[in-house]
Amino acid sequence: MNTNIENCNTELLEEQKKQLSYEIVYGENAGHFAVFDIEAGCRKTRTAEKALVDLYKTGKKAILVRRTDNDCRESMQNINTMAGLDIAFAYNNEDVSINNISRVNSLLPNIPIVIITHQKYTVLMKDSSKRKTFALNRNTLVIDEFLSTINVITLGVSDFETYIALFENDMVLSQAFEKAMHQPIDFLTTWNKKDSSRRFITLTDKSPSKDFDRLIKLIRANVSDQLLKTWREKIFSNADTEMDVNFVLLNELCTVKILCERISEYKQLFTGMCLYSDKKLHTTDRRYNYWFLDNNIMLDASGELQIAYALNQNEFILQHCEKVLDHSRWKIINVPVTTTTAVKDKILNFYDVVNHELKKYKDDILVVGKKDEMQLIDVPEENKGYFGNITGSNQWYDKKNVAIIQTHNLSDVDYILKYLHYAKETIEESFPLTCKCNGRTVKRMYSFTDKRLEKIRIHWIASEIYQAVKRVNRNMRYATDVLIFINNEEVIELIKSQMKNCIVETIDFENDMFIMEKSKQDDYVETLKQDSYATRFIEFLAETQNGLHLEFLDEKHRISKAKLREYLGIKTSSNFADKVLRKSEVISYCQVREIDLSGQYIKLPNTG
């Protein structure tokens, strides 16, 4: 692999690498990470590995954290080769057998550079005793790529019904479970029926730990793995009944240890604010916190796009490394079409259009999308990547071009929990959590109404796409086309901001290029005159009943006539009545759909 980088401000890059090396060897970043956001493809990891060899020569020891086991082995080999002796050891479950753990752990204090995975670092967050084994007498911690501390805990009706079904075999356990969990159970039982709108809530039990500790002690004293197996099999055998049981959860509760760990997690529902959404309670596990050594470094090319750094500036100090790569030979070609799964699945010819656009690149293009859609893409198998297996990979370093065919999205709950977890600030329970839809058919756009949450969503999507884009042309030798199928100008602008001097071109296909699966309401609307106020009014109602324009609806599922009149550009209420409300097609449309036009509000039927 040729590591020479072209079209690069080499002098500035060398200065950045020297600063990174200095901070690894001599830095004093205690209690926080110095985040080096040197651009993707500039050999940050290799620079860090060389600096760790220099650190060893000063008599200090370190921990290096990389994403996967293979990454750890690669770094071990690189460091030992540069040092000329074995100073680094990759610690993982594959290379360290259970029978050999004690012996290896006893040798850890004598190993200068210990290399662990992101997953291992996360496990050590909760286990302080094991953490001491790894951290003893070590000065420096280097983490390659951002490492999330978010572990989501969710409780729904089918979850607590699963535990109730298990513990009905033992009255003491059943009562202990109810005592520990009665508040979230009562909340869900009540509000799922009364008002299931999304909101923040706080559980007020003052001493949940005592009840949870008692429950866990009772389980350990009275339930064996064999007895638990019998209880689970009894529930599985009654699977055809009307029991509201989460069988995925039940399958996971296969040992007493796992059962106790899962129940212990629910204590986190009482430690701060929870999100109530989709008739479930959600929170994050606050036991997962970053742990530090005397000097702490993080490497992340997407630093400016990682929202955790902006929300938590006490634990992350971004270095704001200047861009060194000249992307003037890179062209971002944006095809503005909505490529979230929900919309893309309704585009009848999406993959036909994509494959037609890919033809001219032959086999010199990497295509990135969802794992389960790649079989529909007409490029060689080795040219296919998917979100989840590409970040940090050099597999396609010599490919010239790349196409992104999926908007890699998270759920609303995940974005909201990111804010709740990383902001570490008091959030008002009236915090707006609603979403809105704009546009129609293949250009429908979904977003949060609150700018803070929307910023998190946009930055996360941009970061994922940027990391995928930078898998190709790693040496900056070629002219590169970057095809991005996405209907979001803000995301495109953020990606552009990371690629100095790149060109952006938008290809807006003809209206009939993408063929959207139509609803009956779409067909009805299209038969009406396109230019009349009445037609626009009917289109608005049709779109609202299909999930758009939610900002116009009040809590009673009504639309203010005054607001809608202003939206349509009609100045007076009399003109609104003449041009819209008295039109026969409007009256007919509303009567068929039971839409009430009387009074000051338009009352839509509440479909719940």
C-alpha positions as CSV (number, residue, x, y, z in Angstrom):
1,M,0.0,0.0,0.0
2,N,1.5,3.3,-1.1
3,T,1.3,5.7,1.8
4,N,2.4,8.9,-0.1
5,I,-0.3,11.5,0.0
6,E,-0.7,13.8,-3.0
7,N,-2.5,17.2,-3.1
8,C,-1.6,17.8,0.5
9,N,-0.1,20.6,2.5
10,T,2.7,18.3,3.7
11,E,4.4,21.0,5.9
12,L,1.2,21.7,7.8
13,L,0.4,18.0,8.2
14,E,3.8,17.3,9.6
15,E,3.3,20.0,12.1
16,Q,0.0,18.4,13.2
17,K,1.6,15.0,13.5
18,K,4.5,16.4,15.5
19,Q,1.9,18.0,17.9
20,L,0.0,14.8,18.2
21,S,3.2,12.9,18.9
22,Y,4.3,15.4,21.5
23,E,1.0,15.2,23.3
24,I,1.1,11.4,23.4
25,V,4.6,11.4,24.8
26,Y,4.7,14.5,27.0
27,G,1.1,15.8,27.2
28,E,-0.7,16.6,30.4
29,N,-4.3,16.0,29.4
30,A,-5.7,14.8,32.7
31,G,-9.5,14.4,33.2
32,H,-10.3,15.0,29.5
33,F,-9.4,13.9,26.0
34,A,-7.4,16.1,23.7
35,V,-9.2,15.2,20.4
36,F,-7.0,15.4,17.3
37,D,-9.2,15.8,14.3
38,I,-6.5,15.4,11.7
39,E,-8.2,14.6,8.4
40,A,-9.2,11.1,7.3
41,G,-6.4,9.3,5.4
42,C,-3.6,11.3,6.9
43,R,-2.2,8.3,8.9
44,K,-3.2,9.5,12.4
45,T,-3.1,5.9,13.7
46,R,0.4,5.2,12.3
47,T,1.6,8.4,13.9
48,A,0.1,7.5,17.2
49,E,1.7,4.0,17.1
50,K,5.2,5.5,16.4
51,A,4.6,8.0,19.2
52,L,3.8,5.1,21.6
53,V,7.2,3.6,20.7
54,D,8.8,6.9,21.7
55,L,6.7,6.9,24.9
56,Y,8.1,3.5,25.8
57,K,11.7,4.9,25.4
58,T,10.9,7.4,28.1
59,G,10.0,4.6,30.5
60,K,6.2,5.3,30.4
61,K,3.4,2.8,29.7
62,A,0.2,3.2,27.8
63,I,-3.1,1.7,26.7
64,L,-4.1,2.0,23.0
65,V,-7.8,1.4,22.2
66,R,-8.9,0.4,18.7
67,R,-12.2,-0.5,17.2
68,T,-11.8,-4.3,16.5
69,D,-9.7,-7.3,17.4
70,N,-8.1,-7.2,13.9
71,D,-7.2,-3.5,14.4
72,C,-5.6,-4.3,17.7
73,R,-3.5,-7.1,16.2
74,E,-2.5,-4.8,13.4
75,S,-1.3,-2.1,15.8
76,M,0.6,-4.7,17.9
77,Q,2.5,-5.8,14.9
78,N,3.2,-2.3,13.7
79,I,4.5,-1.1,17.2
80,N,6.6,-4.2,17.8
81,T,8.1,-3.9,14.3
82,M,9.0,-0.2,14.8
83,A,10.4,-0.9,18.3
84,G,12.4,-4.0,17.2
85,L,11.1,-6.0,20.1
86,D,7.8,-7.1,21.6
87,I,6.6,-4.1,23.7
88,A,2.9,-4.2,22.7
89,F,0.3,-6.9,23.4
90,A,-3.2,-7.1,21.9
91,Y,-5.6,-8.3,24.7
92,N,-8.8,-9.9,23.4
93,N,-11.0,-12.9,24.0
94,E,-9.8,-14.8,20.9
95,D,-6.1,-14.6,21.7
96,V,-6.4,-14.8,25.5
97,S,-8.2,-18.0,26.4
98,I,-10.3,-18.3,29.6
99,N,-7.8,-20.8,31.0
100,N,-5.0,-18.4,30.4
101,I,-6.6,-15.1,31.7
102,S,-5.1,-15.2,35.2
103,R,-1.5,-15.8,33.9
104,V,-1.9,-13.0,31.3
105,N,-3.4,-10.6,33.8
106,S,-0.5,-11.2,36.1
107,L,1.9,-10.2,33.3
108,L,0.0,-7.0,32.2
109,P,1.9,-4.6,34.6
110,N,5.1,-5.6,32.8
111,I,3.8,-5.0,29.3
112,P,4.6,-1.4,28.1
113,I,1.8,-1.0,25.6
114,V,-1.5,-2.9,26.1
115,I,-4.0,-2.7,23.2
116,I,-7.7,-3.3,23.8
117,T,-10.9,-2.9,21.8
118,H,-13.6,-0.3,22.1
119,Q,-15.8,-3.0,23.6
120,K,-13.2,-3.9,26.3
121,Y,-12.8,-0.2,27.2
122,T,-16.6,0.0,27.6
123,V,-16.7,-3.1,29.8
124,L,-14.0,-1.6,32.1
125,M,-16.2,1.5,32.6
126,K,-18.4,-0.5,34.9
127,D,-15.8,-2.8,36.5
128,S,-13.4,-0.7,38.5
129,S,-11.5,-3.7,39.9
130,K,-10.7,-5.1,36.4
131,R,-9.9,-1.6,35.2
132,K,-7.2,-1.3,37.9
133,T,-5.5,-4.4,36.4
134,F,-5.2,-2.7,33.0
135,A,-4.5,0.9,34.2
136,L,-1.9,0.1,37.0
137,N,1.2,2.2,36.5
138,R,0.1,3.4,33.1
139,N,0.4,7.1,32.1
140,T,-1.2,7.5,28.7
141,L,-4.5,6.5,27.1
142,V,-5.0,6.8,23.3
143,I,-8.4,6.0,21.8
144,D,-8.5,5.6,18.0
145,E,-12.0,6.8,16.7
146,F,-14.8,8.2,18.8
147,L,-16.1,5.8,21.4
148,S,-19.7,6.2,22.5
149,T,-20.7,5.7,26.1
150,I,-24.4,5.4,25.3
151,N,-26.1,2.2,26.5
152,V,-29.9,2.5,26.0
153,I,-32.3,1.1,28.6
154,T,-35.9,0.6,27.5
155,L,-38.9,-0.6,29.4
156,G,-42.3,-1.3,27.8
157,V,-45.4,-3.2,28.8
158,S,-44.3,-6.5,27.2
159,D,-41.0,-6.2,29.1
160,F,-42.4,-6.0,32.6
161,E,-45.1,-8.5,31.7
162,T,-42.2,-10.9,30.9
163,Y,-40.8,-10.5,34.4
164,I,-44.3,-10.8,35.9
165,A,-44.8,-14.1,34.0
166,L,-41.4,-15.4,35.3
167,F,-42.0,-14.4,38.9
168,E,-45.6,-15.6,39.2
169,N,-43.9,-19.0,40.1
170,D,-42.7,-17.5,43.4
171,M,-45.0,-15.1,45.4
172,V,-42.1,-13.5,47.4
173,L,-40.2,-12.7,44.2
174,S,-43.4,-11.5,42.5
175,Q,-44.1,-9.0,45.4
176,A,-40.4,-7.9,45.5
177,F,-40.5,-7.2,41.8
178,E,-43.7,-5.2,42.1
179,K,-42.3,-3.1,45.0
180,A,-39.1,-2.3,43.1
181,M,-40.8,-1.5,39.8
182,H,-44.3,-0.3,40.7
183,Q,-43.7,3.3,39.7
184,P,-42.6,2.8,36.0
185,I,-45.2,0.0,35.7
186,D,-48.0,2.2,37.0
187,F,-46.8,5.1,34.8
188,L,-46.9,2.9,31.6
189,T,-50.2,1.3,32.5
190,T,-51.9,4.7,33.1
191,W,-50.4,6.9,30.4
192,N,-50.3,4.4,27.5
193,K,-54.1,4.6,27.6
194,K,-54.5,8.2,28.6
195,D,-51.9,10.2,26.8
196,S,-49.0,8.5,25.0
197,S,-47.5,11.7,23.5
198,R,-43.7,11.9,23.6
199,R,-42.2,13.8,26.6
200,F,-39.6,13.8,29.3
201,I,-40.6,12.5,32.7
202,T,-38.9,12.0,36.1
203,L,-39.6,9.0,38.4
204,T,-39.7,10.3,42.0
205,D,-39.1,7.1,44.1
206,K,-36.6,8.4,46.7
207,S,-34.9,5.1,47.5
208,P,-35.2,2.6,44.7
209,S,-31.8,1.0,45.3
210,K,-32.9,-0.7,48.6
211,D,-35.8,-2.4,46.8
212,F,-33.8,-3.4,43.8
213,D,-31.0,-4.8,46.1
214,R,-33.5,-6.9,48.0
215,L,-35.0,-8.2,44.8
216,I,-31.6,-9.2,43.4
217,K,-30.6,-10.9,46.7
218,L,-33.9,-12.9,46.7
219,I,-33.3,-14.0,43.1
220,R,-29.8,-15.2,43.8
221,A,-30.9,-17.0,46.9
222,N,-33.9,-18.8,45.4
223,V,-33.4,-19.2,41.7
224,S,-30.9,-21.5,40.0
225,D,-30.1,-21.6,36.3
226,Q,-32.0,-24.8,36.0
227,L,-35.1,-23.4,37.8
228,L,-35.0,-20.3,35.6
229,K,-34.8,-22.6,32.5
230,T,-38.0,-24.4,33.7
231,W,-39.9,-21.1,34.2
232,R,-38.8,-19.9,30.7
233,E,-39.8,-23.1,29.0
234,K,-43.2,-22.9,30.7
235,I,-43.8,-19.5,29.2
236,F,-42.5,-20.5,25.8
237,S,-44.9,-23.5,25.8
238,N,-47.8,-21.0,26.2
239,A,-46.6,-18.7,23.4
240,D,-49.8,-19.2,21.5
241,T,-51.9,-17.7,24.3
242,E,-52.7,-14.0,24.6
243,M,-49.8,-13.3,27.0
244,D,-48.1,-9.9,26.2
245,V,-44.6,-11.2,26.7
246,N,-41.4,-10.0,25.0
247,F,-40.0,-13.4,23.8
248,V,-36.8,-11.8,22.6
249,L,-36.1,-10.6,26.1
250,L,-37.2,-13.9,27.6
251,N,-34.7,-15.7,25.3
252,E,-31.9,-13.5,26.6
253,L,-32.7,-14.1,30.3
254,C,-30.9,-17.5,30.1
255,T,-28.9,-17.4,33.4
256,V,-29.5,-16.0,36.8
257,K,-26.5,-13.7,36.3
258,I,-28.0,-12.1,33.2
259,L,-31.4,-11.8,34.9
260,C,-30.0,-9.9,37.8
261,E,-27.9,-7.7,35.5
262,R,-30.9,-6.8,33.4
263,I,-33.1,-6.0,36.5
264,S,-30.2,-4.0,38.0
265,E,-30.2,-1.8,34.8
266,Y,-33.8,-0.6,35.5
267,K,-32.5,1.3,38.5
268,Q,-31.2,3.7,36.0
269,L,-34.8,4.8,35.3
270,F,-34.7,6.5,38.7
271,T,-31.3,8.3,38.4
272,G,-32.4,11.1,36.2
273,M,-34.8,12.2,33.4
274,C,-36.4,9.6,31.2
275,L,-37.9,9.8,27.7
276,Y,-41.4,8.5,27.3
277,S,-41.9,7.7,23.6
278,D,-43.7,5.0,21.6
279,K,-45.4,3.9,24.8
280,K,-42.1,3.0,26.4
281,L,-39.7,4.5,28.9
282,H,-36.1,5.1,27.6
283,T,-33.0,6.3,29.4
284,T,-29.2,5.7,29.2
285,D,-27.1,3.8,31.6
286,R,-25.2,6.5,33.6
287,R,-22.8,3.9,35.0
288,Y,-21.0,4.1,31.6
289,N,-18.6,7.0,31.9
290,Y,-15.2,7.7,30.3
291,W,-12.3,6.7,32.5
292,F,-9.0,8.4,32.2
293,L,-5.3,8.0,32.9
294,D,-2.8,10.9,33.5
295,N,-2.7,11.8,29.8
296,N,-5.6,11.1,27.4
297,I,-5.7,11.4,23.6
298,M,-8.5,10.7,21.1
299,L,-8.2,10.4,17.3
300,D,-11.2,11.3,15.3
301,A,-11.2,12.7,11.7
302,S,-14.9,13.6,12.1
303,G,-14.3,15.8,15.2
304,E,-16.2,18.8,13.9
305,L,-19.2,16.6,13.1
306,Q,-19.2,14.7,16.4
307,I,-21.9,16.3,18.5
308,A,-20.7,14.8,21.8
309,Y,-17.6,17.0,21.7
310,A,-19.7,20.2,21.4
311,L,-22.2,19.1,24.1
312,N,-19.5,17.9,26.6
313,Q,-16.6,20.3,26.4
314,N,-15.4,19.3,29.9
315,E,-14.4,15.9,28.8
316,F,-13.4,16.7,25.2
317,I,-11.1,19.4,24.0
318,L,-11.2,19.5,20.2
319,Q,-7.9,20.6,18.6
320,H,-9.6,22.0,15.5
321,C,-6.8,20.9,13.2
322,E,-6.7,22.9,10.0
323,K,-7.6,21.1,6.7
324,V,-4.4,19.9,4.9
325,L,-5.9,18.0,1.9
326,D,-6.8,19.8,-1.4
327,H,-10.0,18.2,-2.7
328,S,-10.3,20.3,-5.8
329,R,-10.3,17.1,-7.9
330,W,-13.2,15.7,-5.9
331,K,-16.7,16.4,-7.0
332,I,-19.7,15.8,-4.8
333,I,-22.6,14.9,-7.1
334,N,-25.8,15.2,-5.1
335,V,-29.0,13.5,-6.3
336,P,-31.7,15.1,-4.1
337,V,-34.0,12.1,-3.4
338,T,-35.1,11.0,0.1
339,T,-33.2,7.8,0.9
340,T,-34.4,7.0,4.3
341,T,-35.6,3.4,4.4
342,A,-39.3,4.4,4.9
343,V,-39.4,6.5,1.7
344,K,-36.9,4.5,-0.4
345,D,-38.9,1.3,0.0
346,K,-41.8,3.1,-1.8
347,I,-39.8,4.2,-4.8
348,L,-40.5,1.5,-7.3
349,N,-37.5,2.0,-9.6
350,F,-34.9,3.3,-7.1
351,Y,-32.3,0.6,-7.8
352,D,-32.8,0.9,-11.6
353,V,-31.9,4.6,-11.5
354,V,-28.9,3.9,-9.2
355,N,-27.5,1.1,-11.3
356,H,-27.9,3.2,-14.4
357,E,-25.8,6.0,-12.8
358,L,-23.2,3.5,-11.7
359,K,-22.6,2.0,-15.1
360,K,-20.1,4.6,-16.4
361,Y,-17.8,3.9,-13.4
362,K,-17.6,0.1,-14.2
363,D,-15.8,-1.6,-11.3
364,D,-13.9,1.5,-10.1
365,I,-16.5,2.6,-7.5
366,L,-17.3,1.7,-3.9
367,V,-21.1,1.6,-3.2
368,V,-22.2,2.1,0.4
369,G,-25.8,1.5,1.6
370,K,-27.7,-0.9,3.8
371,K,-26.3,-4.4,4.1
372,D,-29.6,-6.1,3.0
373,E,-29.9,-4.0,-0.2
374,M,-26.4,-4.5,-1.6
375,Q,-27.6,-7.6,-3.5
376,L,-29.6,-5.3,-5.8
377,I,-26.5,-3.2,-6.8
378,D,-24.8,-4.1,-10.1
379,V,-21.1,-3.8,-9.0
380,P,-18.6,-6.6,-8.0
381,E,-19.1,-7.9,-4.5
382,E,-15.7,-6.5,-3.4
383,N,-17.0,-3.0,-4.3
384,K,-19.8,-3.1,-1.8
385,G,-19.7,-1.7,1.7
386,Y,-22.4,-1.0,4.2
387,F,-22.8,1.3,7.2
388,G,-21.4,-0.6,10.1
389,N,-18.4,-2.2,8.5
390,I,-16.6,0.7,6.7
391,T,-15.4,3.3,9.3
392,G,-11.6,3.2,9.5
393,S,-11.2,0.6,6.8
394,N,-8.5,0.8,4.1
395,Q,-10.0,-2.0,2.0
396,W,-10.9,0.4,-0.8
397,Y,-8.1,2.9,-0.5
398,D,-7.2,2.7,-4.2
399,K,-10.8,3.0,-5.6
400,K,-11.4,6.3,-7.4
401,N,-15.1,6.9,-6.8
402,V,-17.8,6.3,-4.2
403,A,-21.6,6.3,-4.2
404,I,-23.8,6.7,-1.0
405,I,-27.3,5.3,-1.6
406,Q,-28.7,5.3,1.9
407,T,-29.4,8.0,4.5
408,H,-27.9,6.2,7.5
409,N,-30.3,7.3,10.2
410,L,-31.1,6.6,13.8
411,S,-34.5,6.6,15.5
412,D,-35.9,9.7,17.0
413,V,-35.4,8.2,20.5
414,D,-31.6,7.7,19.8
415,Y,-31.1,11.3,18.8
416,I,-33.0,12.6,21.8
417,L,-31.1,10.3,24.2
418,K,-27.8,11.6,22.7
419,Y,-28.7,15.1,23.8
420,L,-29.9,13.8,27.2
421,H,-26.8,11.8,27.8
422,Y,-24.0,14.1,26.6
423,A,-25.4,17.5,27.4
424,K,-25.3,16.7,31.1
425,E,-27.6,19.7,31.9
426,T,-31.0,20.1,33.4
427,I,-33.6,19.8,30.6
428,E,-37.0,21.3,31.1
429,E,-39.8,18.8,30.8
430,S,-41.5,21.1,28.3
431,F,-38.6,20.6,25.9
432,P,-40.1,20.3,22.4
433,L,-39.8,16.7,21.0
434,T,-42.1,16.9,18.0
435,C,-41.1,16.3,14.4
436,K,-42.4,17.6,11.1
437,C,-42.5,16.6,7.4
438,N,-42.0,18.9,4.5
439,G,-42.2,18.2,0.8
440,R,-43.9,15.4,-1.1
441,T,-43.2,12.0,-2.7
442,V,-39.5,11.4,-3.4
443,K,-38.4,14.7,-1.8
444,R,-40.2,14.3,1.5
445,M,-38.1,15.6,4.4
446,Y,-38.5,14.6,8.0
447,S,-36.9,16.7,10.8
448,F,-37.2,17.7,14.5
449,T,-38.9,21.0,15.2
450,D,-36.3,21.8,17.9
451,K,-33.1,23.1,16.4
452,R,-30.9,21.5,19.0
453,L,-32.1,18.0,18.2
454,E,-32.1,18.6,14.5
455,K,-28.5,19.7,14.7
456,I,-27.6,16.4,16.4
457,R,-29.4,14.4,13.6
458,I,-27.9,16.3,10.8
459,H,-24.3,16.1,12.2
460,W,-24.6,12.4,12.8
461,I,-25.8,11.7,9.3
462,A,-23.1,13.9,7.8
463,S,-20.4,12.2,10.0
464,E,-21.4,8.7,8.8
465,I,-21.4,9.7,5.2
466,Y,-18.1,11.6,5.4
467,Q,-16.4,8.5,6.9
468,A,-17.8,6.4,4.1
469,V,-16.7,8.8,1.4
470,K,-13.2,8.9,2.7
471,R,-12.7,5.2,2.3
472,V,-11.6,5.8,-1.4
473,N,-8.7,7.6,-3.0
474,R,-6.9,7.6,0.3
475,N,-3.7,8.8,-1.4
476,M,-5.5,11.7,-3.1
477,R,-4.1,10.7,-6.5
478,Y,-7.2,10.6,-8.6
479,A,-10.1,12.7,-9.7
480,T,-13.0,11.4,-7.6
481,D,-16.8,11.5,-8.1
482,V,-18.8,11.2,-4.9
483,L,-22.4,10.4,-5.7
484,I,-24.7,11.0,-2.7
485,F,-28.3,10.2,-3.0
486,I,-29.9,12.3,-0.3
487,N,-32.4,15.1,0.0
488,N,-30.7,17.3,2.6
489,E,-28.7,20.4,1.6
490,E,-27.5,20.9,5.2
491,V,-25.8,17.4,5.2
492,I,-24.2,18.1,1.9
493,E,-22.9,21.5,3.2
494,L,-21.4,19.8,6.3
495,I,-19.6,17.2,4.2
496,K,-18.3,19.9,1.9
497,S,-17.0,21.7,4.9
498,Q,-14.7,18.7,5.7
499,M,-13.3,18.5,2.1
500,K,-11.5,21.7,1.3
501,N,-11.9,23.0,-2.2
502,C,-14.2,20.2,-3.3
503,I,-16.8,20.9,-6.1
504,V,-20.5,20.3,-5.5
505,E,-22.9,19.6,-8.3
506,T,-26.6,18.9,-7.9
507,I,-28.4,16.6,-10.4
508,D,-32.1,17.2,-10.1
509,F,-33.7,14.5,-12.2
510,E,-36.9,15.0,-14.1
511,N,-40.1,14.7,-11.9
512,D,-40.8,11.3,-13.4
513,M,-37.3,9.8,-13.1
514,F,-38.2,8.2,-9.7
515,I,-41.5,6.5,-9.7
516,M,-43.2,6.7,-6.3
517,E,-45.8,4.2,-5.1
518,K,-49.0,6.4,-4.8
519,S,-51.8,6.4,-2.3
520,K,-55.5,6.9,-3.3
521,Q,-55.3,10.4,-1.9
522,D,-52.4,11.2,-4.2
523,D,-54.3,10.0,-7.2
524,Y,-57.4,12.0,-6.2
525,V,-55.4,15.2,-5.7
526,E,-53.7,14.9,-9.0
527,T,-57.0,14.9,-10.9
528,L,-57.9,18.3,-9.6
529,K,-56.8,21.6,-11.1
530,Q,-53.2,22.3,-10.0
531,D,-53.3,26.1,-9.8
532,S,-56.5,26.8,-7.8
533,Y,-56.6,27.7,-4.1
534,A,-59.1,24.9,-3.6
535,T,-56.6,22.4,-5.1
536,R,-53.8,23.6,-2.8
537,F,-56.2,23.4,0.2
538,I,-57.1,19.8,-0.7
539,E,-53.4,18.9,-1.2
540,F,-52.6,20.4,2.2
541,L,-55.3,18.3,3.9
542,A,-54.2,15.1,2.1
543,E,-50.6,15.7,3.1
544,T,-51.6,16.5,6.7
545,Q,-53.5,13.2,7.0
546,N,-50.4,11.5,5.7
547,G,-48.1,12.9,8.4
548,L,-47.0,16.3,7.0
549,H,-47.6,19.8,8.4
550,L,-47.9,18.5,12.0
551,E,-47.0,22.0,13.2
552,F,-50.4,23.2,12.1
553,L,-52.3,20.7,14.4
554,D,-53.2,21.6,17.9
555,E,-53.8,19.1,20.7
556,K,-57.4,18.5,19.6
557,H,-56.3,17.6,16.1
558,R,-57.6,20.9,14.7
559,I,-56.2,23.4,12.2
560,S,-56.7,27.1,12.7
561,K,-58.4,28.6,9.6
562,A,-56.6,31.8,10.1
563,K,-53.2,30.1,10.1
564,L,-54.1,28.0,7.0
565,R,-55.5,31.1,5.2
566,E,-52.2,32.9,5.8
567,Y,-50.2,29.8,4.6
568,L,-52.2,29.8,1.3
569,G,-51.7,33.5,0.8
570,I,-55.3,34.5,1.1
571,K,-55.7,37.9,2.7
572,T,-59.3,37.9,4.0
573,S,-61.7,35.4,5.5
574,S,-64.3,36.2,2.9
575,N,-62.0,35.4,0.1
576,F,-61.0,32.2,1.9
577,A,-64.7,31.2,2.0
578,D,-65.3,32.1,-1.6
579,K,-62.1,30.6,-3.1
580,V,-61.9,27.5,-0.9
581,L,-64.6,26.6,1.6
582,R,-67.6,27.0,-0.7
583,K,-66.0,25.1,-3.6
584,S,-67.9,21.9,-4.5
585,E,-64.7,19.8,-4.8
586,V,-63.6,21.0,-1.3
587,I,-67.0,20.2,0.3
588,S,-67.1,16.8,-1.4
589,Y,-63.5,16.0,-0.4
590,C,-64.2,16.9,3.3
591,Q,-67.5,15.1,3.5
592,V,-66.1,11.9,2.3
593,R,-63.3,12.1,4.8
594,E,-65.4,13.4,7.7
595,I,-63.5,16.6,7.9
596,D,-65.5,19.3,9.8
597,L,-65.2,22.8,8.3
598,S,-67.6,24.6,10.6
599,G,-66.4,27.3,13.0
600,Q,-62.9,28.8,13.4
601,Y,-61.1,25.5,13.1
602,I,-60.8,22.7,10.5
603,K,-61.4,19.5,12.6
604,L,-59.7,16.4,11.3
605,P,-60.9,12.9,12.3
606,N,-58.5,11.7,15.0
607,T,-57.1,8.4,13.8
608,G,-55.2,8.0,17.1
